[in-house]
C-alpha cells in the first residue's frame, strides 16, 4: 500500500490515535505534518518516529478554535513538505457527560468548534492544493457514538454527527476532483481520553478491567484505527468514497 510521494496532515498527532495514524502513513511512504495544540514533546516524539521510518516530518502547533492558526498550520506544512493530499481530522475533546438540561451552552459550542467547525476550516484550506494532486483523501475520525447517541453526551454526539455530515457532503462535492472522503468511527480506544471516559462512567482505574466485556476480549488499540485509515487512503480503496467504517468489533 505505497503512499510514496504523498503528504499527510494528521491533527492531534502528538499521542494516541493520531500518533498511530501518523506512523502508519509514514510506514507506507508518506511524509507527515504533525499537528499538536499543547503537547510539543509528544509531537516531537511522533516526528522522530516518522523520521526513523525514513520519511520527512513537520511539527506544527494550532488551536482548533482559532482560524488564523489553522491557516498558518496548513501554509507552513505545505511550505515545508508540499501540498497536503491526505488530511486526517483526528483531534478531539470529550464532553462532560451531563444531560442536556445541565449542559453549559459554552461547552456545546466548544465541542462543536473542535469536532466540526475546525475540520470544515481545514478541509477548505487544503482543498485547492488537493484538487491539483493525482489523488486526494480526507478521513474524519468520528465515533461509534453516532450509532448509539447515548444519554448524557449531547455535545459529543452532535459534534461527531456534524463531522460525518461534512464528510458525506464533501464526498459528493469533491469526487470530480479525484478526492475521496471517508469516516472511521471507533468504539472505545485505549487512549488517555478513553481511560478518562471509563473512569467517569464506570469508575475503572485501568482499561484492563473492561477487556473481557469487549468484542474479541480486548479494548480497541490505536493501531486498529491506524490500519483502517491506511487502507482507506491506499490504492486498495480507490473506489471507496463517502463511507463510514465502524471499527468497534461489531458493537456491543
URKA-V534021 format. One line per field, one symbol per residue. ss: DSSP state (2 for helix, 1 for strand, 0 for the rest). phi: phi as a letter, one per 30 degrees, with the letter a starting at -180 (. if undefined). burial: 1 if it has 9 or more other ideal C-beta (glycine too) atoms within 8 Angstrom, else 0. Layout:
# URKA-V534021
ss: ???
phi: ???
burial: ???
This chain:
# URKA-V534021
ss: 000000111100000222222222222000111111000222222222222200001111100000222222222222222000011110000000000222002222222222222222222222222220000111111000222200000222222222222222222222222011111111001002222222222200002222222022200102222222222200222000000111100000
phi: .dceicbcccdicdahdddddeddddedjddbcccbcccddddddddddddddjcdbbcbdaddcbeeddddedddddddckedbbccdceabccdicdedcddeddedddddddbddeeddeddddeddddddabbbccdcadeddchddibeedddddddeddeddddeddcedciccbbccbdddcdbddddeddddcbidcbdddceddceiiadecedddeddddddccddbdccaicccdcbiiid
burial: 001001111111111111111111110111111111101101111111111010111111110100001111110111001011111111110110100000100011011111110111111011101110101111111111110000001111111111110111011001100111111111111110111111100001001001100100001111011111111111001000110111111010
